[in-house]
Amino acid sequence: MLKIFTNAPKISILLALCFFITSCGEKVISTSKDINEANAMIVALKESGIDANRNPTGELGKEVYQVTVEDGFFSTGAEREAMRILTDSCLPYSPPAPIAEGGMGVPSASVESEKRKRQAQMDLDQLFRAYKGVTCVKSILVYPEKSIESLKPFPSSATIKIQYKKFNPALTVDVVKAQTAGAVEKLDPANVSVVLEPVDVQSAQLNSSESWKKLFITGGVAIGLIGVLMIIMLWMRKRKPSEEEYEEESDLLEENELNLLESGEDE
């Protein structure tokens, strides 16, 4: 029992360590196999007031990048706000569904054609996302009808919707039309519909007051526990000398009794 109290300073240090450990914690917000996508998420979060980090995991050449924020026991709502900001910024990317490899009676030539269309859509999304200030890109590509039965087959067409939080003079309707036409087979820029829409991505609303409240409560509890341990230590130290005095008095009494017995035998 006494060993516990003699180790009170160590216990105090342990309590302090627990206090600091619980005050922080990394939360994984999203993961991506593409380092550029992970970097885009970090930039979006930092521009909105949330400090984020990129942690690679997995085998060499097969890394997965985790995007994390600090939001431990003394939470300020960083995890919740980070998810909102990524959603408002259309991150991580949502690529078109992959094309099945043959089967179901689909000729391989058709599969390859669909793959090219899917890749063209992904390339356009990445191209327009590269413009500073762009948050979301949605594209709908319609390729020309190739049926020999149609007297007037419809031509290629496209609809591009781009949302941005900061207007970029380099991104105009004419530029979007020209770049889209260059990526789609037999597409005339006149058949490209473009929508440029400003959006308001609000900065992170962190709840610092709740964090400070938890900090004070936990700090008070930790200080209280350390105080109780110190009081017990002082009490044990005061009690120890009295026990030693009692043992010394007992030894003296035993010696006196022996002396009396010896003196009685001599008589």
C-alpha positions as a Markdown table, in Angstrom:
| # | Residue | x | y | z |
|---|---|---|---|---|
| 1 | Met | 0.0 | 0.0 | 0.0 |
| 2 | Leu | 2.8 | 2.4 | 0.9 |
| 3 | Lys | 4.5 | 1.8 | -2.5 |
| 4 | Ile | 1.6 | 3.4 | -4.2 |
| 5 | Phe | 2.0 | 6.6 | -2.3 |
| 6 | Thr | 5.8 | 6.7 | -2.6 |
| 7 | Asn | 5.2 | 6.5 | -6.4 |
| 8 | Ala | 2.8 | 9.5 | -6.3 |
| 9 | Pro | 5.1 | 11.8 | -8.3 |
| 10 | Lys | 5.2 | 9.1 | -11.1 |
| 11 | Ile | 1.4 | 8.9 | -10.9 |
| 12 | Ser | 1.2 | 12.6 | -11.2 |
| 13 | Ile | 3.4 | 12.6 | -14.3 |
| 14 | Leu | 1.2 | 9.8 | -15.8 |
| 15 | Leu | -1.9 | 11.8 | -15.2 |
| 16 | Ala | -0.4 | 14.8 | -16.9 |
| 17 | Leu | 0.6 | 12.6 | -19.9 |
| 18 | Cys | -2.9 | 11.2 | -20.1 |
| 19 | Phe | -4.2 | 14.7 | -20.0 |
| 20 | Phe | -2.1 | 15.8 | -23.0 |
| 21 | Ile | -2.7 | 12.6 | -25.0 |
| 22 | Thr | -6.5 | 12.9 | -24.7 |
| 23 | Ser | -6.3 | 16.6 | -25.8 |
| 24 | Cys | -5.3 | 15.7 | -29.4 |
| 25 | Gly | -6.3 | 13.1 | -31.9 |
| 26 | Glu | -5.9 | 12.6 | -35.7 |
| 27 | Lys | -9.2 | 11.9 | -37.5 |
| 28 | Val | -9.1 | 10.4 | -41.0 |
| 29 | Ile | -11.4 | 12.5 | -43.2 |
| 30 | Ser | -10.9 | 10.8 | -46.6 |
| 31 | Thr | -8.6 | 8.5 | -48.5 |
| 32 | Ser | -7.4 | 8.5 | -52.1 |
| 33 | Lys | -5.1 | 6.5 | -54.3 |
| 34 | Asp | -4.3 | 9.7 | -56.2 |
| 35 | Ile | -1.8 | 12.0 | -54.6 |
| 36 | Asn | -3.0 | 14.9 | -56.6 |
| 37 | Glu | -6.6 | 14.4 | -55.3 |
| 38 | Ala | -5.3 | 14.1 | -51.8 |
| 39 | Asn | -3.4 | 17.4 | -52.2 |
| 40 | Ala | -6.5 | 19.0 | -53.6 |
| 41 | Met | -8.4 | 18.0 | -50.5 |
| 42 | Ile | -5.7 | 19.5 | -48.2 |
| 43 | Val | -5.7 | 22.8 | -50.2 |
| 44 | Ala | -9.5 | 23.0 | -49.9 |
| 45 | Leu | -9.4 | 22.4 | -46.2 |
| 46 | Lys | -6.5 | 24.8 | -45.5 |
| 47 | Glu | -8.2 | 27.6 | -47.6 |
| 48 | Ser | -11.2 | 27.2 | -45.3 |
| 49 | Gly | -9.3 | 27.4 | -42.1 |
| 50 | Ile | -8.7 | 23.8 | -41.2 |
| 51 | Asp | -5.2 | 22.4 | -40.9 |
| 52 | Ala | -4.9 | 19.0 | -42.7 |
| 53 | Asn | -2.2 | 16.5 | -43.3 |
| 54 | Arg | -1.5 | 13.7 | -45.8 |
| 55 | Asn | -0.4 | 10.4 | -44.5 |
| 56 | Pro | 0.7 | 7.6 | -47.0 |
| 57 | Thr | -0.1 | 4.1 | -46.0 |
| 58 | Gly | 0.3 | 0.7 | -47.7 |
| 59 | Glu | 3.0 | -1.0 | -49.7 |
| 60 | Leu | 5.5 | 0.9 | -51.9 |
| 61 | Gly | 3.9 | 1.5 | -55.3 |
| 62 | Lys | 0.4 | 0.9 | -53.9 |
| 63 | Glu | 0.2 | 3.8 | -51.5 |
| 64 | Val | -3.2 | 5.1 | -50.2 |
| 65 | Tyr | -3.1 | 8.6 | -49.0 |
| 66 | Gln | -5.1 | 9.5 | -45.9 |
| 67 | Val | -6.3 | 13.1 | -45.4 |
| 68 | Thr | -6.4 | 13.8 | -41.6 |
| 69 | Val | -7.3 | 16.7 | -39.3 |
| 70 | Glu | -6.6 | 17.2 | -35.6 |
| 71 | Asp | -9.9 | 16.8 | -33.6 |
| 72 | Gly | -9.4 | 14.9 | -30.4 |
| 73 | Phe | -11.1 | 15.0 | -27.0 |
| 74 | Phe | -11.2 | 18.8 | -26.9 |
| 75 | Ser | -13.1 | 18.8 | -30.2 |
| 76 | Thr | -13.7 | 22.0 | -32.0 |
| 77 | Gly | -15.8 | 20.3 | -34.7 |
| 78 | Ala | -12.9 | 20.2 | -37.2 |
| 79 | Glu | -13.9 | 16.7 | -38.4 |
| 80 | Arg | -17.5 | 17.6 | -39.1 |
| 81 | Glu | -16.6 | 20.9 | -40.8 |
| 82 | Ala | -13.9 | 19.2 | -42.9 |
| 83 | Met | -16.4 | 16.7 | -44.3 |
| 84 | Arg | -18.8 | 19.6 | -45.1 |
| 85 | Ile | -16.1 | 21.5 | -46.9 |
| 86 | Leu | -15.0 | 18.5 | -49.0 |
| 87 | Thr | -18.6 | 17.9 | -49.9 |
| 88 | Asp | -19.1 | 21.5 | -50.9 |
| 89 | Ser | -15.9 | 21.2 | -53.0 |
| 90 | Cys | -17.0 | 18.0 | -54.7 |
| 91 | Leu | -14.1 | 16.1 | -53.2 |
| 92 | Pro | -13.0 | 13.4 | -53.5 |
| 93 | Tyr | -13.7 | 13.1 | -57.2 |
| 94 | Ser | -16.7 | 11.0 | -58.4 |
| 95 | Pro | -15.5 | 9.4 | -61.7 |
| 96 | Pro | -18.0 | 7.8 | -64.0 |
| 97 | Ala | -18.8 | 4.2 | -63.4 |
| 98 | Pro | -16.3 | 1.8 | -64.9 |
| 99 | Ile | -17.2 | -0.1 | -68.2 |
| 100 | Ala | -17.7 | -3.8 | -67.9 |
| 101 | Glu | -15.2 | -6.0 | -69.8 |
| 102 | Gly | -17.3 | -7.6 | -72.5 |
| 103 | Gly | -19.9 | -10.2 | -71.6 |
| 104 | Met | -23.7 | -9.8 | -71.7 |
| 105 | Gly | -23.5 | -10.0 | -75.5 |
| 106 | Val | -21.7 | -6.6 | -75.8 |
| 107 | Pro | -19.1 | -6.6 | -78.6 |
| 108 | Ser | -15.6 | -5.7 | -77.7 |
| 109 | Ala | -15.6 | -2.8 | -80.1 |
| 110 | Ser | -18.5 | -1.2 | -78.2 |
| 111 | Val | -16.7 | -1.7 | -74.9 |
| 112 | Glu | -13.7 | 0.1 | -76.2 |
| 113 | Ser | -15.8 | 2.9 | -77.5 |
| 114 | Glu | -17.5 | 3.3 | -74.1 |
| 115 | Lys | -14.1 | 3.3 | -72.4 |
| 116 | Arg | -12.9 | 6.1 | -74.7 |
| 117 | Lys | -16.1 | 8.1 | -73.9 |
| 118 | Arg | -15.6 | 7.6 | -70.1 |
| 119 | Gln | -11.9 | 8.6 | -70.3 |
| 120 | Ala | -12.9 | 11.8 | -72.3 |
| 121 | Gln | -15.3 | 12.7 | -69.6 |
| 122 | Met | -12.7 | 12.1 | -66.8 |
| 123 | Asp | -10.1 | 14.2 | -68.7 |
| 124 | Leu | -12.6 | 17.1 | -69.1 |
| 125 | Asp | -13.4 | 17.0 | -65.4 |
| 126 | Gln | -9.7 | 17.1 | -64.5 |
| 127 | Leu | -9.0 | 19.8 | -67.1 |
| 128 | Phe | -11.5 | 22.2 | -65.7 |
| 129 | Arg | -10.8 | 21.4 | -62.1 |
| 130 | Ala | -7.2 | 22.5 | -62.7 |
| 131 | Tyr | -8.4 | 26.1 | -63.0 |
| 132 | Lys | -7.9 | 27.9 | -59.7 |
| 133 | Gly | -11.1 | 28.6 | -57.8 |
| 134 | Val | -13.1 | 25.7 | -59.5 |
| 135 | Thr | -14.9 | 23.4 | -57.0 |
| 136 | Cys | -17.2 | 21.2 | -59.0 |
| 137 | Val | -17.4 | 20.0 | -62.6 |
| 138 | Lys | -20.3 | 18.0 | -64.1 |
| 139 | Ser | -20.2 | 17.0 | -67.8 |
| 140 | Ile | -22.7 | 15.2 | -70.0 |
| 141 | Leu | -21.3 | 14.1 | -73.3 |
| 142 | Val | -23.5 | 12.9 | -76.2 |
| 143 | Tyr | -21.8 | 11.2 | -79.1 |
| 144 | Pro | -23.1 | 11.3 | -82.7 |
| 145 | Glu | -25.7 | 8.7 | -83.7 |
| 146 | Lys | -24.1 | 6.1 | -86.1 |
| 147 | Ser | -27.3 | 4.2 | -87.0 |
| 148 | Ile | -27.4 | 3.8 | -90.8 |
| 149 | Glu | -31.3 | 3.8 | -90.5 |
| 150 | Ser | -31.4 | 7.5 | -89.4 |
| 151 | Leu | -31.9 | 10.0 | -92.2 |
| 152 | Lys | -30.8 | 12.8 | -90.0 |
| 153 | Pro | -28.5 | 11.4 | -87.3 |
| 154 | Phe | -28.0 | 13.8 | -84.4 |
| 155 | Pro | -24.5 | 15.3 | -83.9 |
| 156 | Ser | -22.3 | 15.2 | -80.9 |
| 157 | Ser | -23.2 | 17.6 | -78.1 |
| 158 | Ala | -22.1 | 18.3 | -74.5 |
| 159 | Thr | -23.3 | 20.1 | -71.4 |
| 160 | Ile | -20.7 | 21.4 | -69.0 |
| 161 | Lys | -21.5 | 22.8 | -65.6 |
| 162 | Ile | -18.7 | 24.4 | -63.6 |
| 163 | Gln | -19.0 | 25.8 | -60.1 |
| 164 | Tyr | -16.4 | 28.1 | -58.7 |
| 165 | Lys | -15.8 | 29.9 | -55.4 |
| 166 | Lys | -13.4 | 32.5 | -57.0 |
| 167 | Phe | -13.9 | 33.8 | -60.5 |
| 168 | Asn | -11.0 | 33.0 | -62.8 |
| 169 | Pro | -10.7 | 35.3 | -65.8 |
| 170 | Ala | -9.0 | 32.5 | -67.8 |
| 171 | Leu | -12.1 | 30.4 | -67.5 |
| 172 | Thr | -14.7 | 31.7 | -69.9 |
| 173 | Val | -17.6 | 30.2 | -71.8 |
| 174 | Asp | -15.7 | 30.3 | -75.1 |
| 175 | Val | -12.7 | 28.6 | -73.5 |
| 176 | Val | -14.8 | 25.8 | -72.1 |
| 177 | Lys | -16.6 | 25.3 | -75.4 |
| 178 | Ala | -13.3 | 25.1 | -77.4 |
| 179 | Gln | -11.6 | 22.7 | -74.9 |
| 180 | Thr | -14.7 | 20.5 | -74.7 |
| 181 | Ala | -15.0 | 20.3 | -78.5 |
| 182 | Gly | -11.4 | 19.3 | -78.7 |
| 183 | Ala | -12.0 | 16.3 | -76.4 |
| 184 | Val | -15.1 | 14.9 | -78.0 |
| 185 | Glu | -15.4 | 13.3 | -81.4 |
| 186 | Lys | -16.9 | 15.5 | -84.1 |
| 187 | Leu | -18.2 | 18.0 | -81.6 |
| 188 | Asp | -18.9 | 21.6 | -82.8 |
| 189 | Pro | -18.3 | 24.3 | -80.1 |
| 190 | Ala | -21.7 | 25.6 | -81.0 |
| 191 | Asn | -23.2 | 22.4 | -79.6 |
| 192 | Val | -21.6 | 22.8 | -76.3 |
| 193 | Ser | -23.8 | 24.2 | -73.5 |
| 194 | Val | -21.8 | 25.9 | -70.7 |
| 195 | Val | -23.0 | 26.9 | -67.2 |
| 196 | Leu | -20.6 | 28.8 | -65.0 |
| 197 | Glu | -22.1 | 29.1 | -61.5 |
| 198 | Pro | -20.5 | 30.8 | -58.5 |
| 199 | Val | -20.9 | 29.1 | -55.1 |
| 200 | Asp | -20.3 | 30.1 | -51.6 |
| 201 | Val | -18.1 | 27.6 | -49.8 |
| 202 | Gln | -18.2 | 28.9 | -46.2 |
| 203 | Ser | -15.1 | 28.8 | -44.1 |
| 204 | Ala | -14.9 | 26.3 | -41.2 |
| 205 | Gln | -17.1 | 27.2 | -38.2 |
| 206 | Leu | -15.0 | 25.8 | -35.4 |
| 207 | Asn | -16.5 | 25.7 | -31.9 |
| 208 | Ser | -13.6 | 26.9 | -29.8 |
| 209 | Ser | -15.7 | 27.8 | -26.7 |
| 210 | Glu | -16.7 | 24.1 | -26.2 |
| 211 | Ser | -13.1 | 23.1 | -26.5 |
| 212 | Trp | -12.0 | 25.6 | -23.8 |
| 213 | Lys | -14.8 | 24.4 | -21.6 |
| 214 | Lys | -13.7 | 20.8 | -21.8 |
| 215 | Leu | -10.1 | 21.9 | -21.3 |
| 216 | Phe | -10.9 | 23.7 | -18.1 |
| 217 | Ile | -13.0 | 20.8 | -16.7 |
| 218 | Thr | -10.4 | 18.2 | -17.5 |
| 219 | Gly | -7.6 | 20.4 | -16.2 |
| 220 | Gly | -9.5 | 21.0 | -13.0 |
| 221 | Val | -10.1 | 17.2 | -12.5 |
| 222 | Ala | -6.4 | 16.5 | -13.2 |
| 223 | Ile | -5.2 | 19.2 | -10.7 |
| 224 | Gly | -7.7 | 17.9 | -8.1 |
| 225 | Leu | -6.4 | 14.4 | -8.4 |
| 226 | Ile | -2.8 | 15.5 | -8.1 |
| 227 | Gly | -3.7 | 17.6 | -5.1 |
| 228 | Val | -5.4 | 14.6 | -3.4 |
| 229 | Leu | -2.3 | 12.5 | -4.0 |
| 230 | Met | 0.0 | 15.2 | -2.5 |
| 231 | Ile | -2.2 | 15.5 | 0.6 |
| 232 | Ile | -2.0 | 11.7 | 1.1 |
| 233 | Met | 1.8 | 11.8 | 0.7 |
| 234 | Leu | 2.1 | 14.5 | 3.3 |
| 235 | Trp | -0.2 | 12.6 | 5.7 |
| 236 | Met | 1.9 | 9.4 | 5.2 |
| 237 | Arg | 5.1 | 11.3 | 5.9 |
| 238 | Lys | 3.8 | 12.8 | 9.1 |
| 239 | Arg | 2.5 | 9.4 | 10.2 |
| 240 | Lys | 5.7 | 7.6 | 9.6 |
| 241 | Pro | 7.8 | 9.3 | 12.4 |
| 242 | Ser | 5.1 | 8.6 | 15.0 |
| 243 | Glu | 5.2 | 4.9 | 14.1 |
| 244 | Glu | 9.0 | 5.0 | 14.5 |
| 245 | Glu | 8.7 | 6.7 | 17.9 |
| 246 | Tyr | 6.2 | 4.0 | 19.0 |
| 247 | Glu | 8.7 | 1.3 | 18.0 |
| 248 | Glu | 11.5 | 3.0 | 20.0 |
| 249 | Glu | 9.3 | 3.2 | 23.1 |
| 250 | Ser | 8.5 | -0.5 | 22.8 |
| 251 | Asp | 12.2 | -1.3 | 22.6 |
| 252 | Leu | 12.9 | 0.8 | 25.7 |
| 253 | Leu | 10.1 | -1.0 | 27.7 |
| 254 | Glu | 11.5 | -4.4 | 26.7 |
| 255 | Glu | 15.0 | -3.3 | 27.8 |
| 256 | Asn | 13.6 | -2.0 | 31.2 |
| 257 | Glu | 11.8 | -5.3 | 31.8 |
| 258 | Leu | 14.9 | -7.3 | 31.1 |
| 259 | Asn | 16.9 | -5.1 | 33.5 |
| 260 | Leu | 14.3 | -5.6 | 36.2 |
| 261 | Leu | 14.4 | -9.3 | 35.8 |
| 262 | Glu | 18.2 | -9.4 | 35.9 |
| 263 | Ser | 18.3 | -7.3 | 39.0 |
| 264 | Gly | 15.7 | -9.6 | 40.7 |
| 265 | Glu | 17.8 | -12.6 | 39.9 |
| 266 | Asp | 20.9 | -11.0 | 41.4 |
| 267 | Glu | 19.1 | -10.4 | 44.7 |
